[in-house]
């Protein structure tokens, strides 16, 4: 009798095992080649690639994510609570910082309670490690005034977004008025912004209302093409906006969504903007007493 030989059915391997095997057969790629690949991946896809990869692929190298935004409030060596050397002048610390910031063009601060060390941040900026940064977003701005002041030294900063939400403000028009100290904090911050001469785009959204006279900080920002201001009393000082002849997009909000200034802005105030001949998009909010007379 013929004996029939049977081959046991091969059981499928676990997914993690297949990933390890596939990553072992991937050819070695240079950092530039990995960057060209990663820039087309979503954040989830890149995360999966990291999990599937091995150490030889070096997918945790900060240089591979230089095209992504870096949340500096999560970078351990910048935090005051960090266990690293506080003076940031050791060779190892400087090398560590450089790896995170080389070719990095977008930075974000989005931690209200983050204790970013001004001395460390100043070290990075002063040594040119952040010269590639062109875009900066800062939430809870009043908690990061010193850091914003340091960023005023960035030579290639083109876009700045400052957003401030006071913790004690409830939504609604009966919200408590900000105290003098809070207003002074925001005024100090916009003074720093006035030194950022390379800016082309500026967005400021404050929950406090800053006096329109403080708009004088705009005088040095003649390269602006986009400007959005929320949280200013525009019954005065709007003429400083009218001097920004390169503006193409302008969004002005008289006060903000929780606080309305005591004075009203009117048509006479807006005539200060007549010289903005490059404007393509204009949005006005909070100008409740406009009649349209003289604006044709």
Buried (B, 14 or more C-beta within 10 A) or exposed (E): EEEEEEEEEEEEEEEEEEBBEEBEEEEEEEEEEBBEEBEEEEEEEBEEBEEBBEEEBBBEEBBBBBEBBBBBBEBEBBBEEBEBEEEBEEEEBBEBBBBBBBEBBBBBBBBEEBEBBBEBBBBBBEBEBBBBBBBBBBBBBBBBBBBBBBBBBBEEBBBBBBBBBBEEBEEEEEBEEBEEEBBEBBBBBBBBBBBBEEBBBBBBBBBBBBBBEBBBBBEEBEBBBBBBBBBBBBBBBBBBBBBBEBBBBBBBBBBBBBBBBEBBBBBEBBBBBEEBEEEEEEEBEBBEEBEEEEEE
